[in-house]
Amino acid sequence: MLTDPVSDMLTRIRNANQALHEKVSMPTSKFKEEIARILAAEGYIDGYEVVGTGPLRTLEVKLRYGASRQRVIEGLKRVSTPGRRVYVAAADLPRVQGGLGVVVVSTSQGLLPDREARRRQLGGEVVCEVW
């Protein structure tokens, strides 16, 4: 049993990205699917799909690479952990790489990228940073 499934997801993506794999699979949850949706919308992955039925469903994430196999994802960082939750107000949302990266924020309206959370003036728990 995992104590931090989101951290496990990010580590799997980070490791597969470093090894230049085409896709990576992991156990799924609605929270992980939302993170994958944000990564796909922001252009960090080519897409994702939920495979299987019932409790043994898996999430397959298709990684994206640039010309000559350049990595699109340069870094992933888990910010808020089960032992240390990090909450911020809308005005205090961090910027990753001077705004070139994205911060995934868990708000009262669901998971949002930092730009959308700022636009809606919503704060919340900082889940992870991607650049």
Secondary structure, DSSP 8 states (H G I E B T S, - for coil): --S-HHHHHHHHHHHHHHTT-SEEEEE--HHHHHHHHHHHHTTSEEEEEEESSGGG-EEEEEE-B-GGG-BS---EEE-SBTTB--EE-GGG---SGGGTSEEEEEETTEEEEHHHHHHHT--EEEEEEE-
